[in-house]
């Protein structure tokens, strides 16, 4: 994927406040799902699941 947003100033106006936002663009929705479900990514998640609070959303975007 390609990192579009990683940190920087942010202000939560509705919902749960997050100190950091990361947006990653993938070639397709399916590629994003495949990346998340990959053995390598799931293995890496073991290191952060108990050390951070995360909210992950995989969202299908629009083609321009």
C-alpha positions as CSV (number, residue, x, y, z in Angstrom):
1,X,0.0,0.0,0.0
2,X,0.9,3.7,-0.3
3,X,0.8,5.8,2.8
4,X,-1.3,8.9,2.2
5,X,-1.6,10.2,5.8
6,X,0.6,9.2,8.7
7,X,0.3,11.4,11.8
8,X,0.2,15.1,11.6
9,X,-2.2,17.6,13.1
10,X,-5.7,16.3,13.6
11,X,-8.9,17.4,15.4
12,X,-11.7,15.0,16.3
13,X,-15.1,16.8,15.9
14,X,-17.3,13.7,16.4
15,X,-16.7,10.2,17.8
16,X,-13.7,8.8,19.5
17,X,-10.5,10.9,19.7
18,X,-7.4,9.4,18.1
19,X,-4.0,10.9,18.6
20,X,-2.8,9.5,15.3
21,X,-4.4,8.7,12.0
22,X,-2.9,6.6,9.2
23,X,-4.5,6.3,5.8
24,X,-3.1,3.7,3.4
25,X,-4.2,3.4,-0.2
26,X,-4.3,0.0,-1.9
27,X,-4.8,-0.9,-5.5
28,X,-8.2,-2.4,-4.7
29,X,-10.4,-3.3,-1.8
30,X,-9.5,-7.0,-2.2
31,X,-5.8,-6.3,-2.1
32,X,-6.3,-4.4,1.2
33,X,-8.2,-7.4,2.6
34,X,-5.6,-9.8,1.4
35,X,-2.8,-7.7,3.0
36,X,-4.7,-7.5,6.3
37,X,-5.4,-11.2,6.3
38,X,-1.9,-12.2,5.2
39,X,0.2,-14.5,7.4
40,X,3.0,-11.8,7.6
41,X,0.6,-9.0,8.8
42,X,-1.3,-11.3,11.2
43,X,2.1,-12.4,12.7
44,X,3.1,-8.7,13.1
45,X,-0.2,-7.9,14.8
46,X,0.8,-10.1,17.8
47,X,3.3,-7.4,18.8
48,X,0.8,-4.5,18.9
49,X,-2.5,-6.1,20.0
50,X,-1.7,-5.9,23.7
51,X,0.4,-2.7,23.6
52,X,-1.9,-0.2,21.8
53,X,-5.5,0.6,21.1
54,X,-6.3,0.5,17.4
55,X,-9.3,1.0,15.2
56,X,-8.8,-0.5,11.7
57,X,-11.3,0.0,8.9
58,X,-10.9,-1.2,5.3
59,X,-13.1,0.9,3.1
60,X,-13.8,0.6,-0.6
61,X,-13.1,3.9,-2.2
62,X,-14.1,5.6,-5.5
63,X,-12.3,5.3,-8.8
64,X,-11.4,8.7,-10.2
